[in-house]
Amino acid sequence: MEQEAKRPALPEDEAPAGYPATTVCGTPRTRHRTPEEYQDLINRLNRVEGQVRGIRGMVEKDAYCPDILFQASAVSKALDSFCKELLGQHIRTCVVDDLEAGHYEAVDELVRVIQRLMK
């Protein structure tokens, strides 16, 4: 029997500390994910976190520079993969829902997000 992932409790009217809330007319926006979506994203982040810890260990053990660089590149690619997955989920759910509700400004927001990600 699979155990459902436990999510940290966050007040729904607040963004995590240090992050501005995305709002529409002053109302914070949130996205409730399915347990599968949530677990996939958490698993990806856990892998990235483990890779970063591994790089730290390599630096602490005076590993050869190119070896550290290759591992750092792998972390960068893993984070890129996380972002692609999250962006795909956003388009398939949030953007589609907004368009179906007649909120066509979602397209402008999506364009801004993609432009910012491609910098």
ChimeraX commands (.cxc) that place a marker at each C-alpha (Angstrom):
marker #1 position 0.00,0.00,0.00 radius 0.5
marker #1 position 1.50,3.30,-1.08 radius 0.5
marker #1 position 1.73,6.02,1.47 radius 0.5
marker #1 position 0.47,9.43,0.38 radius 0.5
marker #1 position 3.11,12.15,0.48 radius 0.5
marker #1 position 2.80,14.45,3.47 radius 0.5
marker #1 position 2.78,18.11,2.57 radius 0.5
marker #1 position 4.02,20.77,4.91 radius 0.5
marker #1 position 1.16,22.89,6.18 radius 0.5
marker #1 position 1.17,26.40,4.75 radius 0.5
marker #1 position -1.54,28.96,5.28 radius 0.5
marker #1 position -3.39,29.20,1.96 radius 0.5
marker #1 position -3.34,33.00,2.09 radius 0.5
marker #1 position 0.45,33.24,2.34 radius 0.5
marker #1 position 3.37,32.46,0.09 radius 0.5
marker #1 position 6.36,30.69,1.66 radius 0.5
marker #1 position 8.65,33.06,3.56 radius 0.5
marker #1 position 10.78,35.15,1.24 radius 0.5
marker #1 position 8.62,34.55,-1.83 radius 0.5
marker #1 position 6.08,37.05,-3.13 radius 0.5
marker #1 position 2.60,35.65,-3.64 radius 0.5
marker #1 position 1.23,35.74,-7.18 radius 0.5
marker #1 position -2.07,37.51,-6.91 radius 0.5
marker #1 position -5.06,38.26,-9.09 radius 0.5
marker #1 position -6.96,41.32,-7.89 radius 0.5
marker #1 position -5.25,40.95,-4.51 radius 0.5
marker #1 position -6.16,37.28,-4.09 radius 0.5
marker #1 position -3.21,34.87,-3.77 radius 0.5
marker #1 position -3.08,32.16,-6.42 radius 0.5
marker #1 position -2.32,28.59,-5.48 radius 0.5
marker #1 position -2.20,25.28,-7.33 radius 0.5
marker #1 position -3.37,22.10,-5.67 radius 0.5
marker #1 position -1.56,19.17,-7.26 radius 0.5
marker #1 position -2.59,15.56,-7.44 radius 0.5
marker #1 position -0.63,13.27,-5.12 radius 0.5
marker #1 position 1.18,11.89,-8.20 radius 0.5
marker #1 position 2.17,15.35,-9.48 radius 0.5
marker #1 position 3.27,16.39,-6.01 radius 0.5
marker #1 position 5.35,13.25,-5.45 radius 0.5
marker #1 position 7.01,13.51,-8.88 radius 0.5
marker #1 position 8.09,17.10,-8.22 radius 0.5
marker #1 position 9.31,16.28,-4.69 radius 0.5
marker #1 position 11.27,13.27,-5.98 radius 0.5
marker #1 position 12.99,15.46,-8.58 radius 0.5
marker #1 position 13.86,18.07,-5.96 radius 0.5
marker #1 position 15.16,15.39,-3.58 radius 0.5
marker #1 position 17.49,14.13,-6.33 radius 0.5
marker #1 position 18.77,17.67,-6.96 radius 0.5
marker #1 position 19.26,18.21,-3.23 radius 0.5
marker #1 position 21.23,14.96,-2.97 radius 0.5
marker #1 position 23.39,15.94,-5.94 radius 0.5
marker #1 position 24.17,19.33,-4.37 radius 0.5
marker #1 position 25.14,17.63,-1.11 radius 0.5
marker #1 position 27.39,15.34,-3.14 radius 0.5
marker #1 position 29.09,18.33,-4.74 radius 0.5
marker #1 position 29.65,19.87,-1.33 radius 0.5
marker #1 position 31.25,16.62,-0.20 radius 0.5
marker #1 position 33.49,16.65,-3.27 radius 0.5
marker #1 position 34.65,20.19,-2.46 radius 0.5
marker #1 position 35.25,19.23,1.17 radius 0.5
marker #1 position 37.35,16.25,0.00 radius 0.5
marker #1 position 39.36,18.36,-2.46 radius 0.5
marker #1 position 38.04,16.52,-5.51 radius 0.5
marker #1 position 39.49,17.35,-8.92 radius 0.5
marker #1 position 37.91,20.49,-10.43 radius 0.5
marker #1 position 36.56,18.92,-13.66 radius 0.5
marker #1 position 34.87,16.17,-11.63 radius 0.5
marker #1 position 33.06,18.80,-9.55 radius 0.5
marker #1 position 32.16,20.75,-12.68 radius 0.5
marker #1 position 30.61,17.67,-14.31 radius 0.5
marker #1 position 28.50,17.06,-11.21 radius 0.5
marker #1 position 27.44,20.73,-11.11 radius 0.5
marker #1 position 26.40,20.45,-14.75 radius 0.5
marker #1 position 24.30,17.40,-13.88 radius 0.5
marker #1 position 22.55,19.40,-11.12 radius 0.5
marker #1 position 21.84,22.20,-13.56 radius 0.5
marker #1 position 20.30,19.74,-16.04 radius 0.5
marker #1 position 18.22,18.12,-13.29 radius 0.5
marker #1 position 16.87,21.52,-12.26 radius 0.5
marker #1 position 16.12,22.34,-15.89 radius 0.5
marker #1 position 14.20,19.08,-16.12 radius 0.5
marker #1 position 12.25,19.98,-12.97 radius 0.5
marker #1 position 11.36,23.37,-14.46 radius 0.5
marker #1 position 10.23,21.82,-17.76 radius 0.5
marker #1 position 7.98,19.38,-15.92 radius 0.5
marker #1 position 6.50,22.12,-13.72 radius 0.5
marker #1 position 5.97,24.41,-16.72 radius 0.5
marker #1 position 4.23,21.60,-18.59 radius 0.5
marker #1 position 1.95,20.96,-15.61 radius 0.5
marker #1 position 1.22,24.69,-15.38 radius 0.5
marker #1 position 0.25,24.92,-19.05 radius 0.5
marker #1 position -1.89,21.75,-18.96 radius 0.5
marker #1 position -3.76,22.82,-15.82 radius 0.5
marker #1 position -3.57,26.46,-14.70 radius 0.5
marker #1 position -3.39,28.04,-18.16 radius 0.5
marker #1 position -6.06,25.78,-19.66 radius 0.5
marker #1 position -8.36,26.39,-16.66 radius 0.5
marker #1 position -7.86,30.16,-16.97 radius 0.5
marker #1 position -8.57,30.12,-20.71 radius 0.5
marker #1 position -11.70,28.01,-20.22 radius 0.5
marker #1 position -12.85,30.56,-17.62 radius 0.5
marker #1 position -12.27,33.39,-20.11 radius 0.5
marker #1 position -9.15,34.73,-18.39 radius 0.5
marker #1 position -7.11,35.33,-21.54 radius 0.5
marker #1 position -4.50,37.35,-19.64 radius 0.5
marker #1 position -3.13,33.91,-18.67 radius 0.5
marker #1 position -1.49,33.82,-22.11 radius 0.5
marker #1 position 0.34,37.10,-21.41 radius 0.5
marker #1 position 1.45,35.74,-18.04 radius 0.5
marker #1 position 2.70,32.53,-19.68 radius 0.5
marker #1 position 4.67,34.53,-22.24 radius 0.5
marker #1 position 6.28,36.56,-19.41 radius 0.5
marker #1 position 7.14,33.37,-17.53 radius 0.5
marker #1 position 8.75,31.76,-20.58 radius 0.5
marker #1 position 10.68,34.94,-21.42 radius 0.5
marker #1 position 12.00,35.15,-17.86 radius 0.5
marker #1 position 12.99,31.46,-17.85 radius 0.5
marker #1 position 14.87,31.86,-21.13 radius 0.5
marker #1 position 17.10,34.71,-19.91 radius 0.5
marker link #1:1,2 radius 0.2
marker link #1:2,3 radius 0.2
marker link #1:3,4 radius 0.2
marker link #1:4,5 radius 0.2
marker link #1:5,6 radius 0.2
marker link #1:6,7 radius 0.2
marker link #1:7,8 radius 0.2
marker link #1:8,9 radius 0.2
marker link #1:9,10 radius 0.2
marker link #1:10,11 radius 0.2
marker link #1:11,12 radius 0.2
marker link #1:12,13 radius 0.2
marker link #1:13,14 radius 0.2
marker link #1:14,15 radius 0.2
marker link #1:15,16 radius 0.2
marker link #1:16,17 radius 0.2
marker link #1:17,18 radius 0.2
marker link #1:18,19 radius 0.2
marker link #1:19,20 radius 0.2
marker link #1:20,21 radius 0.2
marker link #1:21,22 radius 0.2
marker link #1:22,23 radius 0.2
marker link #1:23,24 radius 0.2
marker link #1:24,25 radius 0.2
marker link #1:25,26 radius 0.2
marker link #1:26,27 radius 0.2
marker link #1:27,28 radius 0.2
marker link #1:28,29 radius 0.2
marker link #1:29,30 radius 0.2
marker link #1:30,31 radius 0.2
marker link #1:31,32 radius 0.2
marker link #1:32,33 radius 0.2
marker link #1:33,34 radius 0.2
marker link #1:34,35 radius 0.2
marker link #1:35,36 radius 0.2
marker link #1:36,37 radius 0.2
marker link #1:37,38 radius 0.2
marker link #1:38,39 radius 0.2
marker link #1:39,40 radius 0.2
marker link #1:40,41 radius 0.2
marker link #1:41,42 radius 0.2
marker link #1:42,43 radius 0.2
marker link #1:43,44 radius 0.2
marker link #1:44,45 radius 0.2
marker link #1:45,46 radius 0.2
marker link #1:46,47 radius 0.2
marker link #1:47,48 radius 0.2
marker link #1:48,49 radius 0.2
marker link #1:49,50 radius 0.2
marker link #1:50,51 radius 0.2
marker link #1:51,52 radius 0.2
marker link #1:52,53 radius 0.2
marker link #1:53,54 radius 0.2
marker link #1:54,55 radius 0.2
marker link #1:55,56 radius 0.2
marker link #1:56,57 radius 0.2
marker link #1:57,58 radius 0.2
marker link #1:58,59 radius 0.2
marker link #1:59,60 radius 0.2
marker link #1:60,61 radius 0.2
marker link #1:61,62 radius 0.2
marker link #1:62,63 radius 0.2
marker link #1:63,64 radius 0.2
marker link #1:64,65 radius 0.2
marker link #1:65,66 radius 0.2
marker link #1:66,67 radius 0.2
marker link #1:67,68 radius 0.2
marker link #1:68,69 radius 0.2
marker link #1:69,70 radius 0.2
marker link #1:70,71 radius 0.2
marker link #1:71,72 radius 0.2
marker link #1:72,73 radius 0.2
marker link #1:73,74 radius 0.2
marker link #1:74,75 radius 0.2
marker link #1:75,76 radius 0.2
marker link #1:76,77 radius 0.2
marker link #1:77,78 radius 0.2
marker link #1:78,79 radius 0.2
marker link #1:79,80 radius 0.2
marker link #1:80,81 radius 0.2
marker link #1:81,82 radius 0.2
marker link #1:82,83 radius 0.2
marker link #1:83,84 radius 0.2
marker link #1:84,85 radius 0.2
marker link #1:85,86 radius 0.2
marker link #1:86,87 radius 0.2
marker link #1:87,88 radius 0.2
marker link #1:88,89 radius 0.2
marker link #1:89,90 radius 0.2
marker link #1:90,91 radius 0.2
marker link #1:91,92 radius 0.2
marker link #1:92,93 radius 0.2
marker link #1:93,94 radius 0.2
marker link #1:94,95 radius 0.2
marker link #1:95,96 radius 0.2
marker link #1:96,97 radius 0.2
marker link #1:97,98 radius 0.2
marker link #1:98,99 radius 0.2
marker link #1:99,100 radius 0.2
marker link #1:100,101 radius 0.2
marker link #1:101,102 radius 0.2
marker link #1:102,103 radius 0.2
marker link #1:103,104 radius 0.2
marker link #1:104,105 radius 0.2
marker link #1:105,106 radius 0.2
marker link #1:106,107 radius 0.2
marker link #1:107,108 radius 0.2
marker link #1:108,109 radius 0.2
marker link #1:109,110 radius 0.2
marker link #1:110,111 radius 0.2
marker link #1:111,112 radius 0.2
marker link #1:112,113 radius 0.2
marker link #1:113,114 radius 0.2
marker link #1:114,115 radius 0.2
marker link #1:115,116 radius 0.2
marker link #1:116,117 radius 0.2
marker link #1:117,118 radius 0.2
marker link #1:118,119 radius 0.2
view
